[in-house]
Amino acid sequence: MNDNSKKIKLVPIILLLLAVFDLRIEIRLLIDHLTFTSILYCIKEHSLAIAILVFSPSLFKVYNRN
């Protein structure tokens, strides 16, 4: 395995970490006050981070192929 393929396999991990980092305050708010409105606001304002979290299993499948 060369260095380029190792770097490419880090892409889904980095995306997942950035998505969680983006959602860290919203996660705290949802833990404190879980309401339907807060869930909708989180989905509306952080749609890219939510999409990355939802599709992360398929990202790991695609990037871990040989």
FENWOVEN-V956647 format. One record per residue. N is the residue number from 1. PSI is psi in degrees with one decimal (* if undefined). D_FIRST is the distance of its C-alpha to the first C-alpha in Angstrom with 2 decimals. Layout:
# FENWOVEN-V956647
N;PSI;D_FIRST, N;PSI;D_FIRST
This chain:
# FENWOVEN-V956647
1;124.7;0.00, 2;174.2;3.77, 3;-33.0;6.81, 4;-41.4;8.26, 5;-29.3;6.54, 6;-39.9;7.20, 7;-39.3;10.57, 8;-36.0;11.24, 9;-15.7;10.97, 10;-14.1;13.53, 11;-49.3;15.97, 12;-33.2;17.74, 13;-43.2;18.13, 14;-42.3;19.65, 15;-41.6;21.85, 16;-43.3;23.05, 17;-41.2;23.96, 18;-36.1;25.80, 19;-43.8;27.65, 20;-38.4;28.85, 21;-38.8;29.81, 22;-33.2;31.82, 23;3.8;33.55, 24;-41.0;34.32, 25;-40.0;38.00, 26;-36.6;38.55, 27;-42.4;37.19, 28;-43.9;39.68, 29;-39.3;42.46, 30;-34.1;41.66, 31;-40.2;41.77, 32;-47.0;45.11, 33;88.8;46.74, 34;108.4;45.25, 35;162.6;47.21, 36;-39.1;46.75, 37;-40.2;47.25, 38;-34.9;44.56, 39;-45.4;42.03, 40;-40.2;43.02, 41;-42.7;42.88, 42;-44.1;39.38, 43;-40.3;38.19, 44;-44.9;40.13, 45;-21.0;39.11, 46;48.0;35.42, 47;-36.2;34.56, 48;-43.4;31.11, 49;-39.8;30.08, 50;-41.6;31.60, 51;-40.4;29.77, 52;-41.7;26.37, 53;-38.8;27.35, 54;-41.4;28.62, 55;8.7;25.67, 56;-36.2;22.90, 57;-41.1;22.32, 58;-31.5;21.71, 59;-43.3;19.43, 60;-36.5;17.22, 61;-45.5;17.40, 62;-43.7;16.53, 63;-12.4;13.53, 64;6.4;12.08, 65;149.0;12.38, 66;*;9.84
